[in-house]
Amino acid sequence: MKKIYKTASLLFLVTLIISCQKKETTPKVAPENMGNMQIKAGVMAKVNTMDFVSVANASDIVSMASTNEDSNKPVPYYAFYGSSDSSILFILAYGEMLSEGVGSYAKMGISINRFKGADTYLINDGSSAAVLSVVDSNNNLYNYSTSDLPNNGNVTINNFDQEANTISGTFEYTAISNDKVLVVKNGVFKSVKIN
């Protein structure tokens, strides 16, 4: 089973790295406006001092009081099963790393092994892992992974809607790239469709 998990995780990481290219699919959102916002659908997280936002357009970021819904827009986030028995679930999100006056393209991936629906999964205990690839304004690619850090975070699936085939939940973890460390916290994914 460990061999299957490692193979699936490696395949996921390679796919993430190969497909990481700068795209202009997300809006520029001022970081100072992120504090009181939430997402209707998509993925958000605080990465060190930056905000990771994965949304198709500005209307996908709404104030806490907003109820405006529009589900007909394309979204740069999704989930999929990595095996025929649905035991490995991958969550993938494209977006922006936002900081003061700087926007960088980023791609975040989380894999959950032994997926069984709504539950909490520890990162890097054989149940889940996470990777983050960032392309800075000079087109330099940086890849961060949890693979060398044992038990350093978790992913919680709060809602697994089997009828709509969507998941929602929270996550936090620490990822490294050589000697650089990224702390990912306050992560949330909402209404992410499982394809």
C-alpha positions as CSV (number, residue, x, y, z in Angstrom):
1,M,0.0,0.0,0.0
2,K,2.9,2.4,0.8
3,K,4.3,1.8,-2.7
4,I,0.9,2.7,-4.3
5,Y,0.7,5.8,-2.2
6,K,4.3,6.9,-3.0
7,T,3.8,6.2,-6.7
8,A,0.5,8.2,-6.8
9,S,2.1,11.0,-4.8
10,L,5.1,11.1,-7.1
11,L,2.8,11.1,-10.2
12,F,0.8,13.9,-8.7
13,L,3.9,16.0,-7.9
14,V,5.3,15.5,-11.4
15,T,2.0,16.4,-13.0
16,L,1.8,19.5,-10.9
17,I,5.4,20.7,-11.7
18,I,5.1,20.0,-15.5
19,S,1.8,21.8,-15.8
20,C,2.9,24.8,-13.7
21,Q,3.0,27.7,-16.1
22,K,2.1,31.3,-15.7
23,K,-1.5,32.0,-16.6
24,E,-3.7,35.0,-16.3
25,T,-6.9,33.3,-15.1
26,T,-7.4,35.1,-11.8
27,P,-8.1,38.7,-10.9
28,K,-5.7,41.0,-9.1
29,V,-7.2,41.4,-5.6
30,A,-5.6,43.9,-3.3
31,P,-4.2,41.9,-0.3
32,E,-5.6,44.5,2.2
33,N,-9.1,43.6,1.0
34,M,-8.7,39.9,1.8
35,G,-9.0,40.1,5.5
36,N,-12.8,40.4,5.7
37,M,-13.5,38.2,2.6
38,Q,-14.5,34.6,2.1
39,I,-15.0,32.5,-1.0
40,K,-18.3,31.1,-2.3
41,A,-16.3,28.4,-4.1
42,G,-12.6,27.8,-4.6
43,V,-9.5,27.7,-2.5
44,M,-7.9,30.3,-0.2
45,A,-5.0,30.2,2.2
46,K,-2.4,32.4,4.0
47,V,1.1,31.4,2.8
48,N,3.7,33.0,5.1
49,T,2.7,36.7,4.6
50,M,0.9,36.3,1.3
51,D,-2.6,35.2,0.3
52,F,-3.2,32.3,-2.1
53,V,-6.5,32.9,-3.9
54,S,-7.9,30.5,-6.5
55,V,-11.0,32.1,-8.1
56,A,-12.2,32.5,-11.7
57,N,-13.1,36.1,-11.3
58,A,-13.7,38.8,-8.7
59,S,-17.3,37.8,-8.1
60,D,-16.1,34.5,-6.6
61,I,-14.7,36.5,-3.7
62,V,-17.5,37.9,-1.6
63,S,-18.0,39.7,1.6
64,M,-19.2,37.7,4.6
65,A,-22.8,39.1,4.1
66,S,-23.1,38.5,0.4
67,T,-25.4,35.8,-1.0
68,N,-24.8,36.5,-4.7
69,E,-24.4,33.2,-6.5
70,D,-23.3,32.5,-10.1
71,S,-22.2,28.9,-10.7
72,N,-21.9,29.2,-14.5
73,K,-18.4,30.6,-14.5
74,P,-15.3,28.4,-15.2
75,V,-13.3,27.6,-12.1
76,P,-9.5,27.0,-11.8
77,Y,-9.9,24.4,-9.0
78,Y,-11.2,20.8,-8.9
79,A,-10.7,17.4,-7.3
80,F,-10.4,14.0,-8.8
81,Y,-9.9,10.4,-7.7
82,G,-6.4,8.9,-8.3
83,S,-7.6,5.3,-8.3
84,S,-10.5,3.3,-9.5
85,D,-11.7,2.5,-6.0
86,S,-11.8,6.2,-4.9
87,S,-9.3,5.6,-2.1
88,I,-7.0,8.5,-3.2
89,L,-8.4,12.0,-3.7
90,F,-6.5,14.9,-5.2
91,I,-7.5,18.6,-4.8
92,L,-5.8,21.0,-7.3
93,A,-6.1,24.8,-7.4
94,Y,-4.5,27.4,-9.7
95,G,-4.3,30.9,-8.5
96,E,-2.3,33.9,-7.4
97,M,0.0,34.6,-4.5
98,L,-0.8,38.1,-3.4
99,S,1.4,40.4,-1.4
100,E,2.0,44.1,-1.3
101,G,2.0,45.2,-4.9
102,V,3.1,41.8,-6.2
103,G,1.1,39.0,-7.7
104,S,2.7,35.6,-8.5
105,Y,1.1,32.7,-10.3
106,A,0.8,29.6,-8.1
107,K,-0.6,26.0,-8.1
108,M,-1.5,24.1,-5.0
109,G,-2.1,20.4,-4.7
110,I,-3.3,18.2,-1.8
111,S,-3.5,14.4,-2.0
112,I,-5.5,12.4,0.5
113,N,-4.8,8.6,0.7
114,R,-7.4,6.3,2.2
115,F,-10.1,8.9,1.5
116,K,-13.4,8.0,3.3
117,G,-15.4,11.2,3.1
118,A,-15.8,13.8,5.8
119,D,-12.9,13.4,8.3
120,T,-9.6,14.9,9.3
121,Y,-6.5,13.5,7.5
122,L,-3.0,14.1,8.9
123,I,-0.4,15.3,6.3
124,N,2.5,12.9,5.7
125,D,1.5,10.0,7.9
126,G,0.6,8.0,4.8
127,S,-2.8,9.6,4.6
128,S,-2.1,12.8,2.7
129,A,0.5,15.2,1.3
130,A,0.7,18.7,-0.2
131,V,2.7,20.5,-2.8
132,L,2.9,24.1,-3.8
133,S,4.5,25.5,-7.0
134,V,5.0,29.3,-7.4
135,V,6.1,31.2,-10.5
136,D,7.4,34.7,-9.4
137,S,7.3,37.9,-11.5
138,N,10.6,36.9,-13.1
139,N,9.2,33.5,-14.2
140,N,11.3,31.6,-11.7
141,L,9.6,28.3,-10.6
142,Y,9.8,27.2,-6.9
143,N,8.4,23.9,-5.8
144,Y,7.5,23.2,-2.2
145,S,6.5,19.9,-0.7
146,T,5.5,18.3,2.6
147,S,7.3,15.0,1.6
148,D,10.3,15.6,3.9
149,L,8.3,16.8,6.9
150,P,6.5,14.2,9.0
151,N,3.1,14.9,10.5
152,N,3.2,18.7,9.9
153,G,-0.4,19.6,9.2
154,N,-3.9,18.3,8.3
155,V,-6.7,18.4,5.9
156,T,-10.3,18.4,7.2
157,I,-13.2,17.5,4.9
158,N,-16.1,19.1,6.6
159,N,-18.7,18.5,3.9
160,F,-18.7,15.7,1.3
161,D,-21.8,16.2,-0.8
162,Q,-22.2,12.9,-2.6
163,E,-25.2,14.1,-4.6
164,A,-23.5,17.2,-5.9
165,N,-20.1,15.5,-5.8
166,T,-18.4,18.4,-4.1
167,I,-16.2,18.8,-1.0
168,S,-15.6,21.6,1.4
169,G,-13.1,21.9,4.3
170,T,-10.0,23.4,5.8
171,F,-6.2,22.7,5.7
172,E,-2.9,23.8,7.1
173,Y,0.7,22.5,6.6
174,T,4.3,23.4,6.3
175,A,6.2,22.8,3.0
176,I,9.8,23.1,2.1
177,S,12.0,23.6,-0.9
178,N,15.7,23.2,-0.2
179,D,16.2,25.4,2.8
180,K,13.1,27.6,2.2
181,V,10.0,27.0,4.3
182,L,6.4,28.0,3.6
183,V,3.8,27.9,6.4
184,V,0.3,27.5,5.0
185,K,-2.5,28.3,7.4
186,N,-6.2,29.4,7.4
187,G,-6.6,27.3,4.3
188,V,-10.2,26.7,3.1
189,F,-11.7,25.0,0.1
190,K,-15.4,25.3,-0.7
191,S,-17.7,23.6,-3.1
192,V,-14.8,22.0,-5.0
193,K,-16.2,19.6,-7.6
194,I,-14.9,16.1,-7.8
195,N,-14.5,15.3,-11.5
